[in-house]
Amino acid sequence: MNEPQTLKRIFNMKTLAVVGMSPKPERPSHYVAMYLKEKGYSIIPVNPGHEEIAGIPCFSSLKEIPHPVDIVDVFRRPEHVLPIAEAAIAIGAKALWLQDGVINEDAAKLAEAAGLMVVMNDCMLRRHRQFHS
């Protein structure tokens, strides 16, 4: 978990579901996703309160996304992560990324046991900049 080789493999994937993406530009879930979109990633907002965020169709859950997802990037409180990990497994995602402050060992173990790469308590924007600066 969080090893440089794992991060490199994840950054080579291109489809990213952002769970908890906010429509507010000042929120990390928004500006991290938009940064990654600018870097060539396909962003899929997941937030049940919205039909669209930043002009991109938004889904209320991972299971509603009609096409394959490589990475599930999570901006939710730790107590909400286990069902997200279960859904990531169910849709065949390859990686589960839990952003800064999002720590859920049970979800991480479950995802790893199902073969997903897992990053926990780390920022995808910051790490991407480290690898691609």
SULFEN-V625785 format. One line per field, one symbol per residue. burial: b if it has 16 or more other C-alpha atoms within 10 Angstrom, else e. Layout:
burial: ???
//
This chain:
burial: eeeeeebeebbeebbbbbbbbbbeeeebbbbbbbebbeeebbbbbbbeeeeebeeeebbbbbeebeeebbbbbbbbebeebbebbebbbebebbbbbbbeebbbeebbebbbebebbbbbebbbbebbeeeee
//
